[in-house]
Amino acid sequence: MEEKGFTLLELVVVIGLLGLMLVMTVPRFRQALMTNELKASTRKIVGLVQRVRDKAIRDHSAYLLHIEIGANRFWVTADGSSAEVITLAKDNGFTLPPEVRVLDVWLRSRGKLIAGEVVIRCSRKGYVEQSVIHLGAEEGDRMSLVLTPFLGEIKTYEGYHEIEPSG
């Protein structure tokens, strides 16, 4: 009579191989998840800046993109808004996910800012000051959003991208 089944040695080998595969893939899977949050946040900010530019052009009015670096918070107001409207806009703004943070913001006029509130003005023609928003994730991944003044485009770079000063 022939018995069907697996030997203990076969089961141990299969379990060992599964464990080895998990050890090798879980860190990469976790990194991919973190990177996705970073990339999703980058896309959300790009969309916000594009909407601000479009609104400024459509309304023929300047708008301000506020970035609170320590709180990782973004909101938009019309130029010249009252304190009440600014507070309401701030309360209704969006905050980055906990694993993503604003590292710093570089403005051509002020240099690198690492704390506090930064304001990027969008003129009624959709022009913004040349700026770079640097984002980071817990695992050390970085993204850079480069806002160009006149082209109306936002370039995104993986890593920490800096603008070369023009002389």
C-alpha positions as CSV (number, residue, x, y, z in Angstrom):
1,M,0.0,0.0,0.0
2,E,1.5,3.4,-1.1
3,E,1.0,6.4,1.2
4,K,0.6,9.8,-0.4
5,G,1.9,13.0,1.2
6,F,4.9,15.1,1.9
7,T,7.8,14.2,4.1
8,L,8.9,16.4,7.0
9,L,12.0,17.4,5.1
10,E,10.1,18.5,2.1
11,L,7.8,20.6,4.3
12,V,10.7,22.2,6.1
13,V,12.4,23.1,2.8
14,V,9.3,24.7,1.4
15,I,8.6,26.7,4.5
16,G,12.3,27.8,4.6
17,L,12.1,29.0,0.9
18,L,8.9,30.9,1.6
19,G,10.5,32.6,4.6
20,L,13.5,33.5,2.6
21,M,11.3,35.0,-0.1
22,L,9.4,37.1,2.4
23,V,12.6,38.4,4.0
24,M,13.8,39.6,0.6
25,T,10.5,41.1,-0.7
26,V,8.9,42.7,2.3
27,P,11.4,45.6,2.6
28,R,11.0,46.4,-1.1
29,F,7.2,46.2,-0.9
30,R,7.3,48.5,2.1
31,Q,9.5,51.0,0.3
32,A,7.2,50.9,-2.7
33,L,4.2,51.7,-0.5
34,M,6.1,54.7,1.1
35,T,7.2,55.9,-2.3
36,N,3.6,55.7,-3.5
37,E,2.5,58.1,-0.7
38,L,5.3,60.4,-1.7
39,K,4.4,60.3,-5.4
40,A,0.7,60.7,-4.6
41,S,1.4,63.8,-2.5
42,T,3.6,65.2,-5.3
43,R,0.7,64.7,-7.8
44,K,-1.7,66.4,-5.4
45,I,0.5,69.4,-5.0
46,V,1.1,69.7,-8.7
47,G,-2.6,69.6,-9.3
48,L,-3.1,72.3,-6.6
49,V,-0.6,74.6,-8.2
50,Q,-2.1,74.1,-11.7
51,R,-5.6,74.8,-10.3
52,V,-4.3,78.0,-8.7
53,R,-2.7,79.2,-11.9
54,D,-5.8,78.4,-13.9
55,K,-8.0,80.2,-11.4
56,A,-5.7,83.3,-11.4
57,I,-5.9,83.5,-15.2
58,R,-9.6,82.9,-15.3
59,D,-10.4,85.4,-12.5
60,H,-7.7,88.0,-13.6
61,S,-6.7,88.0,-9.9
62,A,-3.6,87.1,-7.9
63,Y,-3.7,84.1,-5.6
64,L,-1.4,82.9,-2.9
65,L,-0.3,79.3,-2.2
66,H,0.5,79.0,1.5
67,I,2.8,76.2,2.7
68,E,3.2,75.7,6.4
69,I,6.5,73.7,6.5
70,G,6.4,72.3,10.1
71,A,2.7,71.3,9.8
72,N,3.0,70.0,6.2
73,R,-0.1,71.9,5.3
74,F,-1.1,73.6,2.0
75,W,-3.9,76.1,1.4
76,V,-4.8,78.8,-1.1
77,T,-6.2,82.4,-0.7
78,A,-6.9,85.3,-3.0
79,D,-4.4,88.1,-2.7
80,G,-5.8,90.6,-0.2
81,S,-8.1,88.2,1.6
82,S,-9.3,89.1,5.1
83,A,-7.9,87.4,8.2
84,E,-11.2,85.5,8.5
85,V,-11.0,84.2,5.0
86,I,-7.4,83.2,5.4
87,T,-8.2,81.2,8.6
88,L,-11.1,79.5,6.9
89,A,-8.9,78.6,3.9
90,K,-6.2,77.3,6.2
91,D,-8.7,75.1,8.1
92,N,-10.0,73.7,4.8
93,G,-6.5,73.2,3.3
94,F,-4.9,69.8,3.0
95,T,-2.2,68.2,5.1
96,L,0.3,65.7,3.8
97,P,0.1,62.1,5.0
98,P,2.1,61.4,8.2
99,E,4.9,59.6,6.3
100,V,5.5,62.6,3.9
101,R,6.8,66.0,5.0
102,V,7.9,69.3,3.5
103,L,11.7,69.4,3.9
104,D,12.1,73.0,2.7
105,V,11.0,75.5,0.1
106,W,13.4,77.4,-2.1
107,L,12.3,80.8,-3.5
108,R,14.5,82.8,-5.9
109,S,13.9,86.0,-3.8
110,R,14.4,84.5,-0.3
111,G,16.5,81.4,-0.7
112,K,15.9,78.1,1.2
113,L,13.3,78.3,3.9
114,I,13.1,75.4,6.4
115,A,10.5,76.5,8.9
116,G,7.3,78.6,9.1
117,E,4.9,79.7,6.5
118,V,6.0,80.2,2.9
119,V,3.8,82.1,0.4
120,I,4.1,81.6,-3.3
121,R,2.3,84.3,-5.2
122,C,0.6,83.5,-8.5
123,S,-0.1,86.6,-10.6
124,R,-3.3,87.3,-12.5
125,K,-1.5,86.1,-15.6
126,G,-0.5,82.8,-13.9
127,Y,3.1,83.7,-13.3
128,V,4.8,82.4,-10.1
129,E,8.2,83.1,-8.6
130,Q,10.7,80.4,-9.5
131,S,10.4,78.0,-6.6
132,V,11.3,74.5,-5.5
133,I,9.3,72.5,-3.0
134,H,11.3,69.6,-1.5
135,L,9.3,66.6,-0.1
136,G,10.6,63.7,1.9
137,A,9.3,60.3,3.1
138,E,10.2,58.4,6.2
139,E,12.4,55.9,4.4
140,G,14.6,58.7,3.0
141,D,13.0,59.0,-0.4
142,R,12.9,62.6,-1.8
143,M,10.9,64.4,-4.5
144,S,11.4,67.9,-5.8
145,L,8.8,70.1,-7.5
146,V,10.2,72.9,-9.6
147,L,7.8,75.8,-10.4
148,T,8.8,77.8,-13.4
149,P,7.7,81.4,-13.6
150,F,6.4,81.8,-17.1
151,L,5.9,78.4,-18.7
152,G,3.1,77.3,-16.5
153,E,4.7,73.9,-15.9
154,I,5.8,72.1,-12.8
155,K,8.7,69.7,-13.2
156,T,9.0,66.9,-10.7
157,Y,12.3,65.1,-9.9
158,E,13.0,62.1,-7.8
159,G,15.6,63.0,-5.3
160,Y,16.6,66.4,-3.9
161,H,16.9,68.7,-6.9
162,E,18.4,72.2,-6.5
163,I,18.2,75.2,-9.0
164,E,21.5,76.5,-10.3
165,P,21.8,80.2,-9.5
166,S,21.9,82.3,-12.6
167,G,24.5,85.0,-12.6
